[in-house]
Amino acid sequence: MKNIQLNSGKKLIIQTLIGVGMTLGAVSAQAEKDWSGGFAGVDFGVGFDLGNTGELEFRRVDGTNNTTAINNAFGRNFDGKFEAGETFGLRAGYNFQRNNFVYGVIGDISYANISEEQSAFSSTPATYIERRKLNTLASLRGRLGYANESPILPFVTAGIAYGDVKYSWEGNSPAFRGDNGRDTNGIGYVLGLGADYMVNDNVTVGVEFLHYNLGESDFKARFSGEAGGALAAFGNAASGGTIQQGSEEDFAFQTLKISVNWKF
């Protein structure tokens, strides 16, 4: 009777261990996420700037120093600000997976409502504003992530960035003579990090923080005035006058985006 009980107990233990093993095996199989393959989706977010937007600078074309005259005309009335705005767009890419490492490429294009300006107010009185506005933002990036047993894939990313930027001057200064405001194609770089969450085998959601730099701007506005007048600080037209340009030449900013993606 005792042997029968022992045998029954051993059998129960073995069955339990087998059951636990099968359960763990099933859980492990479920936990091994497959991130490989193509995907496409939509994203939306916000663009902002964590850095310094700079301020306007005025330089005489003939090289003479007009710093004192400019300071007397403007005092400390210089300002710079970044207008945060929304972004939304489309994306597509492809992932490869080798063991725990997931690597691939992604391309995206977004509508963006982002602008930056530097301004000054003179004692004449007059306002001077240089503005650059971003309408379209796109990138082509590589991604490298590390997969484990969770449905979350953290990754880093970097690549090239493109932006359709509109440069313009606004103000009411009688010294204004013209500018080279126009649409321009800003090409630079983008880098960042993020994470994707696998909802199921076909759908993922993600979040990413990206830093963009669209390169230098050669936007300038030109001013001139008559000697002895209120606008004398700018120099006369014969001397070439004065060039106004923002001190932050690179158009740099950050975005925080949320995406929904479908695998195929």
C-alpha positions as a Markdown table, in Angstrom:
| # | Residue | x | y | z |
|---|---|---|---|---|
| 1 | Met | 0.0 | 0.0 | 0.0 |
| 2 | Lys | 2.8 | 2.3 | 0.9 |
| 3 | Asn | 4.6 | 1.5 | -2.4 |
| 4 | Ile | 1.5 | 2.3 | -4.3 |
| 5 | Gln | 1.2 | 5.7 | -2.6 |
| 6 | Leu | 4.9 | 6.4 | -3.3 |
| 7 | Asn | 4.5 | 5.4 | -6.9 |
| 8 | Ser | 1.4 | 7.5 | -7.2 |
| 9 | Gly | 3.2 | 10.5 | -5.6 |
| 10 | Lys | 6.1 | 10.1 | -7.9 |
| 11 | Lys | 3.8 | 9.9 | -10.9 |
| 12 | Leu | 2.0 | 13.1 | -9.7 |
| 13 | Ile | 5.3 | 14.9 | -9.3 |
| 14 | Ile | 6.5 | 13.8 | -12.7 |
| 15 | Gln | 3.2 | 14.8 | -14.3 |
| 16 | Thr | 3.4 | 18.2 | -12.5 |
| 17 | Leu | 6.9 | 18.8 | -13.7 |
| 18 | Ile | 6.1 | 17.9 | -17.2 |
| 19 | Gly | 3.0 | 20.1 | -17.1 |
| 20 | Val | 5.1 | 23.0 | -15.7 |
| 21 | Gly | 7.8 | 22.4 | -18.3 |
| 22 | Met | 5.2 | 22.4 | -21.1 |
| 23 | Thr | 3.7 | 25.6 | -19.7 |
| 24 | Leu | 7.0 | 27.4 | -19.4 |
| 25 | Gly | 7.9 | 26.2 | -22.9 |
| 26 | Ala | 4.7 | 27.6 | -24.3 |
| 27 | Val | 5.2 | 30.9 | -22.4 |
| 28 | Ser | 8.8 | 31.1 | -23.7 |
| 29 | Ala | 7.6 | 30.4 | -27.3 |
| 30 | Gln | 5.0 | 33.2 | -26.9 |
| 31 | Ala | 7.6 | 35.5 | -25.5 |
| 32 | Glu | 10.0 | 35.1 | -28.4 |
| 33 | Lys | 8.7 | 38.1 | -30.5 |
| 34 | Asp | 9.4 | 38.3 | -34.2 |
| 35 | Trp | 10.2 | 41.8 | -35.2 |
| 36 | Ser | 11.4 | 41.1 | -38.7 |
| 37 | Gly | 9.6 | 42.1 | -41.8 |
| 38 | Gly | 8.1 | 45.2 | -43.4 |
| 39 | Phe | 5.8 | 47.7 | -41.7 |
| 40 | Ala | 3.9 | 50.9 | -42.5 |
| 41 | Gly | 2.1 | 53.4 | -40.3 |
| 42 | Val | 1.1 | 56.8 | -39.2 |
| 43 | Asp | 2.6 | 59.1 | -36.6 |
| 44 | Phe | 1.8 | 62.3 | -34.8 |
| 45 | Gly | 3.7 | 64.5 | -32.3 |
| 46 | Val | 5.0 | 67.9 | -31.4 |
| 47 | Gly | 8.1 | 69.8 | -32.4 |
| 48 | Phe | 10.0 | 72.0 | -29.9 |
| 49 | Asp | 13.5 | 73.4 | -29.1 |
| 50 | Leu | 15.4 | 72.6 | -25.9 |
| 51 | Gly | 18.3 | 74.9 | -26.9 |
| 52 | Asn | 18.9 | 78.6 | -27.4 |
| 53 | Thr | 17.1 | 80.2 | -30.3 |
| 54 | Gly | 19.7 | 83.0 | -30.6 |
| 55 | Glu | 19.1 | 86.7 | -31.5 |
| 56 | Leu | 19.5 | 89.1 | -34.3 |
| 57 | Glu | 23.0 | 90.4 | -35.2 |
| 58 | Phe | 23.7 | 93.5 | -37.4 |
| 59 | Arg | 27.0 | 93.7 | -39.3 |
| 60 | Arg | 28.2 | 96.5 | -41.6 |
| 61 | Val | 29.0 | 95.3 | -45.1 |
| 62 | Asp | 32.1 | 97.5 | -45.4 |
| 63 | Gly | 33.5 | 95.9 | -42.2 |
| 64 | Thr | 33.4 | 99.0 | -40.1 |
| 65 | Asn | 32.4 | 98.6 | -36.4 |
| 66 | Asn | 28.9 | 99.9 | -35.7 |
| 67 | Thr | 28.4 | 97.9 | -32.4 |
| 68 | Thr | 28.1 | 101.1 | -30.3 |
| 69 | Ala | 25.6 | 102.6 | -32.6 |
| 70 | Ile | 23.6 | 99.4 | -32.8 |
| 71 | Asn | 23.6 | 99.1 | -29.0 |
| 72 | Asn | 22.5 | 102.8 | -28.7 |
| 73 | Ala | 19.6 | 102.2 | -31.1 |
| 74 | Phe | 18.4 | 98.8 | -29.7 |
| 75 | Gly | 19.6 | 98.7 | -26.1 |
| 76 | Arg | 18.7 | 95.2 | -24.8 |
| 77 | Asn | 15.5 | 94.9 | -26.9 |
| 78 | Phe | 16.5 | 91.6 | -28.6 |
| 79 | Asp | 14.6 | 88.4 | -28.3 |
| 80 | Gly | 14.4 | 84.9 | -29.7 |
| 81 | Lys | 11.7 | 82.3 | -29.5 |
| 82 | Phe | 10.7 | 78.9 | -30.9 |
| 83 | Glu | 7.0 | 78.3 | -31.8 |
| 84 | Ala | 6.3 | 74.7 | -30.9 |
| 85 | Gly | 3.8 | 73.0 | -33.1 |
| 86 | Glu | 2.3 | 69.7 | -34.2 |
| 87 | Thr | 3.5 | 67.1 | -36.7 |
| 88 | Phe | 1.7 | 64.3 | -38.4 |
| 89 | Gly | 2.7 | 62.0 | -41.2 |
| 90 | Leu | 3.4 | 58.6 | -42.8 |
| 91 | Arg | 6.2 | 56.1 | -42.3 |
| 92 | Ala | 7.4 | 52.8 | -43.7 |
| 93 | Gly | 10.3 | 50.5 | -43.1 |
| 94 | Tyr | 11.8 | 47.1 | -42.8 |
| 95 | Asn | 13.3 | 45.2 | -39.9 |
| 96 | Phe | 15.8 | 42.3 | -39.8 |
| 97 | Gln | 16.4 | 40.2 | -36.8 |
| 98 | Arg | 19.4 | 38.2 | -35.7 |
| 99 | Asn | 19.0 | 36.6 | -32.3 |
| 100 | Asn | 18.3 | 39.5 | -29.9 |
| 101 | Phe | 19.4 | 42.3 | -32.3 |
| 102 | Val | 16.9 | 44.0 | -34.5 |
| 103 | Tyr | 18.2 | 46.3 | -37.2 |
| 104 | Gly | 16.6 | 48.0 | -40.2 |
| 105 | Val | 15.7 | 51.1 | -42.1 |
| 106 | Ile | 12.8 | 53.5 | -41.8 |
| 107 | Gly | 11.6 | 56.5 | -43.9 |
| 108 | Asp | 9.0 | 59.1 | -42.9 |
| 109 | Ile | 7.5 | 62.3 | -44.2 |
| 110 | Ser | 5.4 | 64.7 | -42.1 |
| 111 | Tyr | 3.5 | 67.9 | -42.2 |
| 112 | Ala | 5.0 | 70.2 | -39.6 |
| 113 | Asn | 3.8 | 73.5 | -38.1 |
| 114 | Ile | 7.0 | 74.7 | -36.5 |
| 115 | Ser | 8.7 | 78.1 | -36.6 |
| 116 | Glu | 11.5 | 80.0 | -35.0 |
| 117 | Glu | 12.1 | 83.8 | -34.9 |
| 118 | Gln | 14.6 | 86.3 | -33.7 |
| 119 | Ser | 13.4 | 89.9 | -33.2 |
| 120 | Ala | 14.6 | 93.3 | -32.1 |
| 121 | Phe | 12.9 | 96.6 | -31.3 |
| 122 | Ser | 14.7 | 99.9 | -31.9 |
| 123 | Ser | 14.2 | 103.4 | -30.5 |
| 124 | Thr | 13.2 | 104.9 | -33.9 |
| 125 | Pro | 10.7 | 103.1 | -33.2 |
| 126 | Ala | 10.8 | 100.1 | -35.5 |
| 127 | Thr | 10.5 | 96.3 | -35.3 |
| 128 | Tyr | 12.8 | 93.7 | -37.0 |
| 129 | Ile | 11.8 | 90.1 | -37.2 |
| 130 | Glu | 13.6 | 87.2 | -38.9 |
| 131 | Arg | 11.5 | 84.1 | -39.1 |
| 132 | Arg | 12.0 | 80.6 | -40.5 |
| 133 | Lys | 9.0 | 78.2 | -40.7 |
| 134 | Leu | 9.1 | 74.5 | -41.3 |
| 135 | Asn | 6.3 | 73.1 | -43.5 |
| 136 | Thr | 7.5 | 69.6 | -44.5 |
| 137 | Leu | 9.8 | 67.3 | -42.6 |
| 138 | Ala | 11.2 | 64.0 | -43.8 |
| 139 | Ser | 14.0 | 61.5 | -42.9 |
| 140 | Leu | 15.7 | 58.3 | -43.9 |
| 141 | Arg | 17.2 | 56.5 | -40.9 |
| 142 | Gly | 18.8 | 53.3 | -39.7 |
| 143 | Arg | 17.5 | 51.7 | -36.5 |
| 144 | Leu | 19.2 | 49.3 | -34.1 |
| 145 | Gly | 17.2 | 47.7 | -31.3 |
| 146 | Tyr | 17.6 | 44.9 | -28.7 |
| 147 | Ala | 14.8 | 42.4 | -28.3 |
| 148 | Asn | 14.2 | 40.3 | -25.2 |
| 149 | Glu | 11.3 | 38.3 | -23.7 |
| 150 | Ser | 9.1 | 41.4 | -23.3 |
| 151 | Pro | 7.0 | 42.9 | -26.1 |
| 152 | Ile | 9.0 | 46.1 | -25.9 |
| 153 | Leu | 11.8 | 46.9 | -28.3 |
| 154 | Pro | 14.1 | 49.8 | -27.3 |
| 155 | Phe | 16.2 | 51.2 | -30.2 |
| 156 | Val | 18.5 | 54.0 | -31.3 |
| 157 | Thr | 18.2 | 55.7 | -34.7 |
| 158 | Ala | 20.2 | 58.1 | -36.9 |
| 159 | Gly | 20.1 | 59.2 | -40.5 |
| 160 | Ile | 19.6 | 62.1 | -42.9 |
| 161 | Ala | 16.9 | 64.7 | -42.6 |
| 162 | Tyr | 15.2 | 67.0 | -45.0 |
| 163 | Gly | 13.0 | 70.1 | -44.4 |
| 164 | Asp | 11.1 | 72.5 | -46.6 |
| 165 | Val | 11.8 | 75.8 | -44.8 |
| 166 | Lys | 10.4 | 79.2 | -45.5 |
| 167 | Tyr | 12.6 | 82.2 | -44.6 |
| 168 | Ser | 11.2 | 85.7 | -44.3 |
| 169 | Trp | 11.8 | 89.2 | -42.8 |
| 170 | Glu | 9.0 | 91.2 | -41.1 |
| 171 | Gly | 9.0 | 94.7 | -39.7 |
| 172 | Asn | 8.3 | 98.3 | -40.3 |
| 173 | Ser | 11.7 | 99.9 | -40.5 |
| 174 | Pro | 12.2 | 102.6 | -43.1 |
| 175 | Ala | 15.8 | 101.4 | -43.4 |
| 176 | Phe | 14.7 | 98.1 | -44.9 |
| 177 | Arg | 16.1 | 97.6 | -48.4 |
| 178 | Gly | 15.3 | 93.9 | -49.1 |
| 179 | Asp | 16.0 | 90.3 | -48.2 |
| 180 | Asn | 16.7 | 86.9 | -49.8 |
| 181 | Gly | 13.6 | 85.4 | -48.2 |
| 182 | Arg | 12.5 | 82.2 | -50.0 |
| 183 | Asp | 11.6 | 78.6 | -49.7 |
| 184 | Thr | 14.7 | 76.5 | -49.3 |
| 185 | Asn | 15.6 | 72.8 | -48.9 |
| 186 | Gly | 17.3 | 72.2 | -45.6 |
| 187 | Ile | 19.3 | 69.0 | -45.5 |
| 188 | Gly | 21.0 | 67.8 | -42.4 |
| 189 | Tyr | 21.0 | 65.0 | -39.9 |
| 190 | Val | 18.6 | 63.4 | -37.3 |
| 191 | Leu | 19.4 | 61.1 | -34.4 |
| 192 | Gly | 17.4 | 59.8 | -31.4 |
| 193 | Leu | 16.0 | 56.9 | -29.5 |
| 194 | Gly | 12.7 | 55.3 | -28.8 |
| 195 | Ala | 10.7 | 52.1 | -28.2 |
| 196 | Asp | 8.1 | 50.0 | -29.9 |
| 197 | Tyr | 5.5 | 47.9 | -28.2 |
| 198 | Met | 4.1 | 44.8 | -30.0 |
| 199 | Val | 0.3 | 44.8 | -29.4 |
| 200 | Asn | -0.1 | 41.6 | -31.5 |
| 201 | Asp | 1.6 | 39.9 | -34.4 |
| 202 | Asn | 0.4 | 42.5 | -36.8 |
| 203 | Val | 0.3 | 45.8 | -34.9 |
| 204 | Thr | 2.9 | 47.8 | -33.0 |
| 205 | Val | 2.8 | 51.2 | -31.3 |
| 206 | Gly | 5.9 | 53.3 | -30.7 |
| 207 | Val | 7.3 | 56.5 | -29.2 |
| 208 | Glu | 10.5 | 58.2 | -30.3 |
| 209 | Phe | 12.5 | 61.3 | -29.3 |
| 210 | Leu | 14.4 | 62.8 | -32.3 |
| 211 | His | 16.9 | 65.7 | -32.6 |
| 212 | Tyr | 17.0 | 67.4 | -36.0 |
| 213 | Asn | 19.6 | 69.7 | -37.5 |
| 214 | Leu | 18.7 | 71.0 | -41.0 |
| 215 | Gly | 21.9 | 72.9 | -41.5 |
| 216 | Glu | 22.9 | 76.5 | -41.9 |
| 217 | Ser | 20.8 | 79.3 | -43.2 |
| 218 | Asp | 22.2 | 82.0 | -45.5 |
| 219 | Phe | 19.1 | 84.2 | -45.0 |
| 220 | Lys | 19.9 | 87.9 | -44.7 |
| 221 | Ala | 18.1 | 91.2 | -44.7 |
| 222 | Arg | 19.8 | 94.5 | -45.8 |
| 223 | Phe | 19.3 | 98.0 | -44.3 |
| 224 | Ser | 20.8 | 101.4 | -44.8 |
| 225 | Gly | 20.3 | 105.0 | -43.5 |
| 226 | Glu | 21.7 | 108.5 | -43.9 |
| 227 | Ala | 24.5 | 109.8 | -41.9 |
| 228 | Gly | 23.4 | 111.9 | -38.9 |
| 229 | Gly | 19.8 | 110.5 | -39.0 |
| 230 | Ala | 18.0 | 108.1 | -36.8 |
| 231 | Leu | 19.1 | 105.3 | -39.0 |
| 232 | Ala | 22.8 | 106.3 | -39.2 |
| 233 | Ala | 23.8 | 103.1 | -37.4 |
| 234 | Phe | 23.1 | 101.1 | -40.6 |
| 235 | Gly | 25.4 | 103.2 | -42.8 |
| 236 | Asn | 24.4 | 104.6 | -46.2 |
| 237 | Ala | 23.6 | 102.7 | -49.4 |
| 238 | Ala | 26.9 | 103.6 | -50.9 |
| 239 | Ser | 28.8 | 101.8 | -48.2 |
| 240 | Gly | 26.6 | 98.7 | -48.6 |
| 241 | Gly | 24.6 | 99.3 | -45.5 |
| 242 | Thr | 24.1 | 96.7 | -42.8 |
| 243 | Ile | 23.3 | 93.0 | -43.0 |
| 244 | Gln | 20.9 | 91.4 | -40.4 |
| 245 | Gln | 21.2 | 87.7 | -39.6 |
| 246 | Gly | 20.2 | 85.4 | -36.8 |
| 247 | Ser | 23.0 | 84.4 | -34.5 |
| 248 | Glu | 21.8 | 80.7 | -34.5 |
| 249 | Glu | 22.6 | 79.8 | -38.1 |
| 250 | Asp | 21.7 | 76.1 | -37.8 |
| 251 | Phe | 17.9 | 75.3 | -37.7 |
| 252 | Ala | 17.9 | 72.7 | -34.9 |
| 253 | Phe | 15.0 | 71.4 | -32.9 |
| 254 | Gln | 13.5 | 68.2 | -31.4 |
| 255 | Thr | 10.3 | 66.2 | -31.9 |
| 256 | Leu | 8.4 | 63.7 | -29.7 |
| 257 | Lys | 6.3 | 61.3 | -31.8 |
| 258 | Ile | 3.9 | 58.5 | -31.2 |
| 259 | Ser | 3.3 | 56.0 | -34.0 |
| 260 | Val | 0.9 | 53.2 | -34.9 |
| 261 | Asn | 2.3 | 50.6 | -37.3 |
| 262 | Trp | 1.0 | 47.6 | -39.2 |
| 263 | Lys | 3.4 | 44.7 | -40.0 |
| 264 | Phe | 3.2 | 42.9 | -43.4 |
